[in-house]
Amino acid sequence: MSRAINFNAGPAALPLPALERAREELLDFAGSGMSVMEHSHRGKEYEAVHNEAIALLRELLAIPDDYDVTFLQGGATQQFAQLPMNFLGNGKTGDYVVTGAWSEKAVSEAKAAAGMAGGAVRTAVSTGTGDGKEKSYTRVPAAAEIPVDPGAAYLHLTSNETIHGVEFQDFPATGAVPLVADMSSDFLWRRIEVSKFAFIYAGAQKNIGPSGIVVAVARKDFVASGRKDIPKIFQYRVHAENNSLYNTPPTFGVYLVRNVLAWQKSVGGLDQIERWNREKAGLLYGAIDGRPDFFRCPVERASRSVMNVVFRLPSEALEEKFVSEAKKRRMIGLKGHRSVGGIRVSLYNAATVEWVTVLVGFMDEFARANG
Ligand code: PMP
């Protein structure tokens, strides 16, 4: 078997040991004579996996005790609506930092949800320039550009814009205003100071596991302040109080999350994972910057993403050729998002330094042959 060199943006590559473990345990989980998928979500076999996944997350990220860790469904997209449903009741306002396509979507869904509840949504700052098809995002705002309104119910940001390759390296201090982050594409690639945030959510399908699960890390008092007059299934409080077992969770997905997190711990935790990620990003940005006549990264240096590296070649025709020649060498997932074009390389935790070395070698060859 020869595994693909998978640079997909999500669903993305999973660490091989996590998949091998799943293969190993598939037909007979923990000596039970059945797969984990066939167990009740209320049984002790599944419960052990569920609790292990949560405990591993707590350990890897050093999550303080006054935070809940919950598994939610509906993707990060559902959180765009669920968050304002919980926190933007009558007259409340949510402030949004807009740095790319995903924060734009978060604002638009929040407007619809807040509108139903009598709340409001404001764009605190946007780094977008141009309009329509020409709209571009090439940086995150400096802390001084982000107005923190003490009256806001929360301030929302997208820590990493998966499509535009723009990432916050540091997070703004928001004082008493709860800071909320969509960390879907840069959760768990390094340590973060969880206590800076009131609420973090992340779709699993990049660094945590398969699609179908959203991990939320949320301060208990913030969760408790959410509305109680919306359907229970949408109340964060209900999921937290029930240890993410209010209704049937995606059990096999949680099991795979457990395998991925156990692998992260086994290799040395987030310190080691961060070292690898910085090495990968250093190699790739180095290759781009090393040939400025051929490759060009549109993102400002201080905002460059360690997870999603975007760049352009001299023409769209060459970009197409680049993607198709890379594919012949088993490298897939290099085409930029359809809304922005170009090349995108997603360097999530399961992408290895060796993969990036192969890619960088190919880039050099390609530039010499086509420059
Ligand atoms: N936010 C970000 C930053 C994302 O990258 C994505 C998916 N790529 C989403 C939200 C939406 O996630 P989902 O498709 O799981 O709803």
Boltz pocket constraint, residues with backbone or C-beta under 6 A from the ligand:
constraints:
  - pocket:
      binder: B
      contacts: [[A, 9], [A, 10], [A, 74], [A, 75], [A, 76], [A, 77], [A, 78], [A, 102], [A, 158], [A, 160], [A, 161], [A, 162], [A, 163], [A, 182], [A, 183], [A, 184], [A, 185], [A, 203]]
      max_distance: 6.0
